[in-house]
Amino acid sequence: MDHPLVFEINTRCWLRALSDSCARPVTLDSVPDWQFAAWQNAGFTHLWLMGVWRTGPKALALARAQPALRNLCREAFGAVHDEDIAASPYAIADYAVAECFGGNGALRTFRQRLRRRGIGLLLDFVPNHLGVDHPWVAARPELFVHCSEPRPETFPLGARWIACGKDPNSPAWTETAQLDYRVPAARAAMRGLLQSAANQCDGLRCDMAMLVLEDVFASTWRHFPGGAPSGGGEFWAEAISSVKREHPAFLFIAEAYWNLERRLHELGFDYAYDKGFYDCLARRRPDALRGHLHGVGTGFCPVRFLENHDEPPIASILDFPEQQAAAVFLLSQPGMRLLHDGQLTGRKRRTPVQLARYWPEPPDPATSAFYSALLSALPQTAIGGSAMALLETDAPGAFVTQWKGGEARGGLSAVNLTGQPIRLGVASLEPGPWRMRTILAGAGSTWNRSAGPLRIHLPPHGFLMLELAR
């Protein structure tokens, strides 16, 4: 497969905005045709519908009781209306599509329409925990981390106190119940849920995938009863191979941190988050970025992004010229390239996942025009195709990538990630009688190859995208 281009959508907010614009209720089986055409024309290979699964009344009540969310609603919408606050989509009560989105049948229709456009469907899987409303919490409490006395970040259930789902470095997610991966029955049950979710899509983005690695889990929950790891081996190895026996082309994507990406890749994940890439760009560290890219090497297949539902909008961090250069660089890299809902229109306010509608913010015309041009330019080159090389340059803040798309076709991008103008020579361009044509260029960005190596001039945060042909 060529390097995927993914668009993440907040399902709740998107359908609500679509319903408002269409002046009728829109569910997954009644999305207008123009929306699918827009995704196809943008070149997206996959659509990630974030937050399609059912949640429940307990998680909803917990969300609506949060003062911070109520204050955000007051700030965003001028008043607090309960219908503007929803349960966290990661407090899953059932791996079935929420009825307000049209249910499982609507998702099947939506997926078929995507397939006709050549677009795959990605959904979420949350291995670490289930929502407090999931029927297993009451019916099978032995599957969850628990103790016999009250402790912080637990909730009572009969004679047990059930631990809330947790990342060891952060407060617990109080609307969730922590699964116990030391219990073989819990691992088996989650393999079943994984298979059920996989039957409904073409790939799963697995939330905080590293939390269920045996050593990570044992360290996080060592102070709770449960004993040693189950001894059944890593959950992901068997779970992923089981799904792929039935769906060989299925994609597994790991949300991963703590330098555990390669381990997850070795256990079967096709792609894993490259948070280091994001950090270098968001923190304006092009010096560290080159070393990071060389360090990643071929160790795993990265998911690269400038924002997602967990990160602040990139428009709130980088100014517009910086965003342009970063976006060109992102889409010129190998691996899975992820663009986020709102990124294409320059949204500057992050919408928390518990809000049921977007933070009101008009689109930025310049950002919209830039992404339209960038996504239109990309298919005119081989960028994102089969093979890429990061070329050596004589300017540490400049990055030049060359892609091959066959014997007679290639692509080249050059970006300046600094605030200073850069003139550079590229002597390592693959030799050959390349004919070069500018596909996209930032203001003042130029190139020349009349004699000797390719010479490029990039103003601060300048960029070029070239078609190569023989």
ChimeraX attribute file (.defattr): number of C-alpha atoms within 10 A of each C-alpha:
attribute: neighborCount
match mode: 1-to-1
recipient: residues
	/A:1	6
	/A:2	14
	/A:3	19
	/A:4	20
	/A:5	20
	/A:6	24
	/A:7	22
	/A:8	21
	/A:9	20
	/A:10	24
	/A:11	23
	/A:12	24
	/A:13	19
	/A:14	17
	/A:15	21
	/A:16	19
	/A:17	17
	/A:18	17
	/A:19	15
	/A:20	12
	/A:21	11
	/A:22	12
	/A:23	9
	/A:24	10
	/A:25	16
	/A:26	21
	/A:27	22
	/A:28	22
	/A:29	19
	/A:30	13
	/A:31	19
	/A:32	13
	/A:33	9
	/A:34	9
	/A:35	11
	/A:36	17
	/A:37	13
	/A:38	11
	/A:39	18
	/A:40	17
	/A:41	14
	/A:42	20
	/A:43	19
	/A:44	21
	/A:45	21
	/A:46	24
	/A:47	23
	/A:48	25
	/A:49	18
	/A:50	20
	/A:51	22
	/A:52	27
	/A:53	25
	/A:54	23
	/A:55	27
	/A:56	21
	/A:57	13
	/A:58	17
	/A:59	24
	/A:60	20
	/A:61	15
	/A:62	14
	/A:63	22
	/A:64	21
	/A:65	13
	/A:66	11
	/A:67	10
	/A:68	11
	/A:69	18
	/A:70	20
	/A:71	14
	/A:72	18
	/A:73	20
	/A:74	13
	/A:75	12
	/A:76	16
	/A:77	15
	/A:78	10
	/A:79	13
	/A:80	17
	/A:81	12
	/A:82	16
	/A:83	10
	/A:84	18
	/A:85	24
	/A:86	22
	/A:87	24
	/A:88	23
	/A:89	24
	/A:90	25
	/A:91	28
	/A:92	26
	/A:93	24
	/A:94	18
	/A:95	21
	/A:96	17
	/A:97	20
	/A:98	20
	/A:99	14
	/A:100	14
	/A:101	23
	/A:102	16
	/A:103	18
	/A:104	19
	/A:105	14
	/A:106	19
	/A:107	22
	/A:108	15
	/A:109	15
	/A:110	18
	/A:111	22
	/A:112	16
	/A:113	17
	/A:114	20
	/A:115	15
	/A:116	11
	/A:117	16
	/A:118	13
	/A:119	22
	/A:120	23
	/A:121	22
	/A:122	26
	/A:123	21
	/A:124	23
	/A:125	25
	/A:126	21
	/A:127	23
	/A:128	23
	/A:129	26
	/A:130	26
	/A:131	30
	/A:132	26
	/A:133	22
	/A:134	20
	/A:135	13
	/A:136	18
	/A:137	21
	/A:138	12
	/A:139	9
	/A:140	11
	/A:141	19
	/A:142	17
	/A:143	23
	/A:144	25
	/A:145	25
	/A:146	27
	/A:147	18
	/A:148	14
	/A:149	11
	/A:150	14
	/A:151	14
	/A:152	9
	/A:153	15
	/A:154	22
	/A:155	19
	/A:156	15
	/A:157	13
	/A:158	10
	/A:159	9
	/A:160	17
	/A:161	21
	/A:162	29
	/A:163	28
	/A:164	25
	/A:165	25
	/A:166	20
	/A:167	15
	/A:168	13
	/A:169	7
	/A:170	7
	/A:171	11
	/A:172	18
	/A:173	19
	/A:174	20
	/A:175	25
	/A:176	29
	/A:177	30
	/A:178	26
	/A:179	26
	/A:180	26
	/A:181	28
	/A:182	23
	/A:183	20
	/A:184	15
	/A:185	15
	/A:186	17
	/A:187	23
	/A:188	14
	/A:189	12
	/A:190	20
	/A:191	20
	/A:192	15
	/A:193	17
	/A:194	21
	/A:195	17
	/A:196	14
	/A:197	19
	/A:198	23
	/A:199	14
	/A:200	19
	/A:201	19
	/A:202	21
	/A:203	25
	/A:204	22
	/A:205	22
	/A:206	21
	/A:207	18
	/A:208	16
	/A:209	23
	/A:210	25
	/A:211	21
	/A:212	22
	/A:213	17
	/A:214	20
	/A:215	13
	/A:216	14
	/A:217	19
	/A:218	20
	/A:219	10
	/A:220	16
	/A:221	19
	/A:222	12
	/A:223	10
	/A:224	14
	/A:225	11
	/A:226	18
	/A:227	12
	/A:228	12
	/A:229	17
	/A:230	17
	/A:231	10
	/A:232	13
	/A:233	11
	/A:234	18
	/A:235	20
	/A:236	22
	/A:237	15
	/A:238	15
	/A:239	19
	/A:240	19
	/A:241	15
	/A:242	16
	/A:243	21
	/A:244	17
	/A:245	10
	/A:246	12
	/A:247	15
	/A:248	10
	/A:249	12
	/A:250	20
	/A:251	23
	/A:252	23
	/A:253	27
	/A:254	26
	/A:255	19
	/A:256	23
	/A:257	16
	/A:258	7
	/A:259	12
	/A:260	14
	/A:261	25
	/A:262	18
	/A:263	16
	/A:264	24
	/A:265	21
	/A:266	13
	/A:267	16
	/A:268	19
	/A:269	24
	/A:270	20
	/A:271	24
	/A:272	28
	/A:273	23
	/A:274	24
	/A:275	19
	/A:276	17
	/A:277	23
	/A:278	21
	/A:279	15
	/A:280	16
	/A:281	25
	/A:282	19
	/A:283	10
	/A:284	18
	/A:285	15
	/A:286	20
	/A:287	14
	/A:288	16
	/A:289	21
	/A:290	17
	/A:291	10
	/A:292	15
	/A:293	14
	/A:294	10
	/A:295	10
	/A:296	16
	/A:297	9
	/A:298	10
	/A:299	12
	/A:300	20
	/A:301	22
	/A:302	25
	/A:303	26
	/A:304	23
	/A:305	25
	/A:306	24
	/A:307	21
	/A:308	20
	/A:309	17
	/A:310	10
	/A:311	11
	/A:312	18
	/A:313	22
	/A:314	28
	/A:315	21
	/A:316	14
	/A:317	15
	/A:318	16
	/A:319	10
	/A:320	17
	/A:321	18
	/A:322	22
	/A:323	24
	/A:324	22
	/A:325	22
	/A:326	26
	/A:327	21
	/A:328	22
	/A:329	22
	/A:330	21
	/A:331	24
	/A:332	28
	/A:333	23
	/A:334	23
	/A:335	23
	/A:336	27
	/A:337	21
	/A:338	22
	/A:339	24
	/A:340	19
	/A:341	21
	/A:342	25
	/A:343	22
	/A:344	19
	/A:345	20
	/A:346	23
	/A:347	23
	/A:348	19
	/A:349	17
	/A:350	18
	/A:351	22
	/A:352	18
	/A:353	22
	/A:354	18
	/A:355	23
	/A:356	23
	/A:357	23
	/A:358	22
	/A:359	19
	/A:360	11
	/A:361	13
	/A:362	10
	/A:363	15
	/A:364	13
	/A:365	11
	/A:366	13
	/A:367	20
	/A:368	16
	/A:369	12
	/A:370	19
	/A:371	19
	/A:372	15
	/A:373	14
	/A:374	20
	/A:375	16
	/A:376	15
	/A:377	18
	/A:378	22
	/A:379	17
	/A:380	16
	/A:381	23
	/A:382	24
	/A:383	29
	/A:384	24
	/A:385	20
	/A:386	14
	/A:387	16
	/A:388	20
	/A:389	16
	/A:390	19
	/A:391	16
	/A:392	16
	/A:393	17
	/A:394	13
	/A:395	13
	/A:396	17
	/A:397	21
	/A:398	24
	/A:399	21
	/A:400	23
	/A:401	21
	/A:402	24
	/A:403	26
	/A:404	22
	/A:405	19
	/A:406	12
	/A:407	8
	/A:408	11
	/A:409	17
	/A:410	25
	/A:411	27
	/A:412	27
	/A:413	26
	/A:414	26
	/A:415	31
	/A:416	29
	/A:417	31
	/A:418	21
	/A:419	14
	/A:420	12
	/A:421	18
	/A:422	23
	/A:423	17
	/A:424	19
	/A:425	20
	/A:426	18
	/A:427	15
	/A:428	14
	/A:429	19
	/A:430	13
	/A:431	8
	/A:432	8
	/A:433	10
	/A:434	15
	/A:435	13
	/A:436	17
	/A:437	14
	/A:438	15
	/A:439	20
	/A:440	20
	/A:441	18
	/A:442	19
	/A:443	14
	/A:444	13
	/A:445	22
	/A:446	17
	/A:447	18
	/A:448	13
	/A:449	13
	/A:450	8
	/A:451	7
	/A:452	10
	/A:453	15
	/A:454	15
	/A:455	16
	/A:456	20
	/A:457	21
	/A:458	26
	/A:459	20
	/A:460	21
	/A:461	25
	/A:462	29
	/A:463	31
	/A:464	26
	/A:465	27
	/A:466	25
	/A:467	25
	/A:468	23
	/A:469	20
	/A:470	11
